[in-house]
Amino acid sequence: MFHTADISEHKEYTSKGFQILLTSLALIVSVGVMISWFTGNLQMLSILPGGATMKFNTALVFFLASINTAIILSDKKALQNIFVVFSILSILIGSFTLLEYAFTLNVGIDNLFVKDNLSIVNSGMMSPATAICSILIGIGFLGFSTANKKLQFIGRAANVIIFSISILAIVSYVLTIPLEEKTTLFSSMAIHTAILFFFFSIFLAMYNYGSFYLKVVKARYGLSKTAIELLPKTLFFTAIVVNMMFIGIYLDLFDANFGVFTGTLILVSMYAYILSFNIERKLRKSNDATFKKYTYTINNSVIKAKKEIKYTNELFRFKENVTDNELMNKLFSELNLEISSEEFDTIWNTLNAGKTWSGNIKKRGLKLDANLVCTTIIPYKNSKGALIEFFVTKRQTV
């Protein structure tokens, strides 16, 4: 339903217990926070004393994400439209919030369900970091509903960014960095918001076939060799990020401690992205080489079996002024086969319906059952529904 590769292929990488735990935890926390905004239960809104509160819209995003996680686990096609709608809603919530920050607007979504009387500024607004993660988690989920490789790659990149932002927020709480010393990006992200985003990024990585988790954590594709090859690139990007960090500290744009950890996590995310991209490129080359070998084998098999397989593209062409009888008679004449009028009607009706016909047909001029030929005819139609060619296989029965 949501994967180009089947979910069963990932059992060795995933834990069903973790999946159920995440779904349950996100559902309990999101519903609990939404109810707490109506009841005024501050303990649920802000776990740490004096910490930021989880906004109502943030809880709504986690509620949508928990339902999407349950849909993925159920793998029911009937729920796919709901899955896509919930993913888009998460993107819209985050996008409208970022627009409010960027243009100092009030589109009315922050206090749509309940009034936030606890925040002095930006009442009801989730932090910019939370809004970004809301957009990215929607994109990450949409990666399951498409077979487009580019969109799947964007989904994997979104997971890495969510992971990095959530880790950064968690580290800032562990180091007890005061809210006033954090950048505006993280100033109002609650600790339980960061933790849930962190676990969702891991979940999406575990289920995404081309993810960094599957390729690097499981160390299947020569991690040490790849790391050595990427060393010049990593050193170059490290130098740039470190210099930008020192410039920011010098200009007093952020606190030194916060700047150090921000720079570190940016580098970790960058390394993960570069490493994952390089491994994916190598894997694609390996798959291309394997495909060429299979193609060579199949082509040789067809050539060796040319006495039993007859491809009629060049021998048989359809024309608008040719009757059905003439079409079929020419086909079976080319194949050196003989059929009765009853057999003709049956075969033609099957092929004309676009279905494959398979059965035994007598060789022309031979009446013994021992000389029956096992024949399969595959019809091909164009976009207008008209037959354009046949693919026929013949095998002598014994």
Steps between C-alpha positions, in 0.01 A plus 500: 500500500752760614830347391680416183635208700272287714486563876587137569847561357579732793412266788865450591541879541181585683342418831123460510508580870667836426244579233207425729665690787557808284143498369358462849733759657433762232126440520493524881720812515321682215150429628611577858648837400194599295272416793733682740465823301128488573538393865802716585726209610840671486692185595410334172569811294848558642672200656798699631438788745533829316543322167323568174149363450386268223252703296160367397593493130819311582295237682269486198798430273609213726144365503499494118845338500391228743201415279728488194735265686210270580391509133850400389499205739153390384604528130137538386448661159159633604674736746755639254297814423470577872877449532570755223248754637649483851852543360393808302321646805823472699686684223236774486503559877876544499496713184239746629695539824822579314314755287380668819858525628639618166242772427368576852155376408216344695312253280292383796622140535693541827197555724245338271403225744594649838640832625861498623507721812837372619725655235592866527606527134400295196192362674429142391781494243731203487871581471655539152694176559176316581334647189792385284482149650124493441556569132781247476313223680215542251749476214660195663166321519413591141818318396312175574219574256707560187720292273686811382868460590561874530212545743620201701844662520343826620316301766826345620664844516203626702552220753864599549405864562227403750750279681756782518258769620347274766843390627610861521190594702545201734868586556407858588267367772758249628757780531232717667563787259258781600228595254635853465836362378343282230444625148146600399482175303490285817378748760156342546551132408391284795710202613227245422460659155868444429490141630200406286656650186819307580315166521296570187819573303638162610175325408498654151866407454435140605221464244659690211679247277774742393548669834825584675400268784481192281814576303739629764384378840481146365840554329429294191680700235862555604456789743868543588612517135225747415591720798862517383393595146282781637765639736599800278137608465427467871809704592398775259145528637630477858724802445208704360259413783756560775587843358131592474452390861785720626370796299156457656647487851723803429202702377305388810228337291479208745660364818837325466382169652192492283706592193746215558231236521307651211808485280576144610154372416499683166822319414359164610195553280717607209726196536197271513355654185827486303575146613149377423504661155839350416394151615177526303698595188729199541205269560329631186813426294512150646134444416556625145784253454284217633217601268731490200604146591137390526419670170790322329385165641140552393597611149717191456220280631257642244751455218562138598127435522419659163365169367226506764436876526379707208468876534256621237561875499672500162290214351159622608362855468146621566313712249160664535363343180594143597226276641528296819510173303785625284691613809473167676553290188819686423619464857449125513634458147823667610510269803431192285199409719152381412179592688129433457234771471390434860857533624540814295198668665620409848855619440398819325251603771766446765769697316261777397415547870870562563549170684770237454389173338677171568419150373592212266475549120562242227786540260390575143441176303537273802195337662656300784454624855862418570596791272316768691690821563466678836444860390473825696391821328541836676317796339622859523267797466572869452355783709185499284434133576589374152714189455845584367707180535522147640769319692478123444682207663480142371613179664465153353307266732612142547 
